[in-house]
Amino acid sequence: MALLLLEALGALLILVFIVWWTMFSGRKNGELKKDAEPDSATKKTDDLL
């Protein structure tokens, strides 16, 4: 029984580590602000209309 609990705890720790790694391994300064987007992104959407 103790071995099953240890294995479940290990799986939970690995899951938490994977989620933490994917959340905080992005850009160093966070996401880009809306006003910092280049003008080419808005031109592409205007071309579709």
C-alpha atoms as a printed R data frame, in Angstrom:
   type eleno elety resid chain resno       x      y       z
1  ATOM     1    CA   MET     A     1   0.000  0.000   0.000
2  ATOM     2    CA   ALA     A     2   2.812  2.396   0.851
3  ATOM     3    CA   LEU     A     3   4.433  1.651  -2.512
4  ATOM     4    CA   LEU     A     4   1.219  2.623  -4.335
5  ATOM     5    CA   LEU     A     5   1.018  5.903  -2.418
6  ATOM     6    CA   LEU     A     6   4.667  6.654  -3.172
7  ATOM     7    CA   GLU     A     7   4.116  5.964  -6.858
8  ATOM     8    CA   ALA     A     8   1.023  8.186  -6.930
9  ATOM     9    CA   LEU     A     9   2.926 10.963  -5.166
10 ATOM    10    CA   GLY     A    10   5.764 10.670  -7.670
11 ATOM    11    CA   ALA     A    11   3.338 10.868 -10.605
12 ATOM    12    CA   LEU     A    12   1.679 13.914  -9.074
13 ATOM    13    CA   LEU     A    13   5.021 15.649  -8.575
14 ATOM    14    CA   ILE     A    14   5.987 14.959 -12.189
15 ATOM    15    CA   LEU     A    15   2.637 16.336 -13.385
16 ATOM    16    CA   VAL     A    16   3.030 19.503 -11.295
17 ATOM    17    CA   PHE     A    17   6.579 19.968 -12.574
18 ATOM    18    CA   ILE     A    18   5.475 19.621 -16.220
19 ATOM    19    CA   VAL     A    19   2.656 22.145 -15.736
20 ATOM    20    CA   TRP     A    20   4.974 24.581 -13.931
21 ATOM    21    CA   TRP     A    21   7.635 24.197 -16.623
22 ATOM    22    CA   THR     A    22   5.213 24.916 -19.470
23 ATOM    23    CA   MET     A    23   3.643 27.898 -17.706
24 ATOM    24    CA   PHE     A    24   6.822 29.724 -16.773
25 ATOM    25    CA   SER     A    25   9.311 28.846 -19.511
26 ATOM    26    CA   GLY     A    26   8.022 31.441 -21.989
27 ATOM    27    CA   ARG     A    27   9.295 34.923 -22.668
28 ATOM    28    CA   LYS     A    28  11.440 36.551 -20.028
29 ATOM    29    CA   ASN     A    29   9.304 39.706 -19.938
30 ATOM    30    CA   GLY     A    30   5.945 37.969 -20.245
31 ATOM    31    CA   GLU     A    31   3.453 38.271 -23.063
32 ATOM    32    CA   LEU     A    32   3.542 41.107 -25.557
33 ATOM    33    CA   LYS     A    33   1.204 44.003 -24.912
34 ATOM    34    CA   LYS     A    34  -1.562 44.747 -27.425
35 ATOM    35    CA   ASP     A    35  -0.025 48.094 -28.422
36 ATOM    36    CA   ALA     A    36   3.375 46.466 -28.987
37 ATOM    37    CA   GLU     A    37   2.147 44.295 -31.878
38 ATOM    38    CA   PRO     A    38   3.591 45.173 -35.277
39 ATOM    39    CA   ASP     A    39   1.398 46.885 -37.863
40 ATOM    40    CA   SER     A    40   1.837 43.965 -40.271
41 ATOM    41    CA   ALA     A    41  -0.488 41.848 -38.100
42 ATOM    42    CA   THR     A    42  -3.343 44.329 -38.563
43 ATOM    43    CA   LYS     A    43  -2.665 44.699 -42.304
44 ATOM    44    CA   LYS     A    44  -3.068 40.952 -42.831
45 ATOM    45    CA   THR     A    45  -6.517 40.942 -41.253
46 ATOM    46    CA   ASP     A    46  -7.568 43.975 -43.331
47 ATOM    47    CA   ASP     A    47  -6.597 42.132 -46.506
48 ATOM    48    CA   LEU     A    48  -9.014 39.323 -45.690
49 ATOM    49    CA   LEU     A    49 -11.986 41.704 -45.540
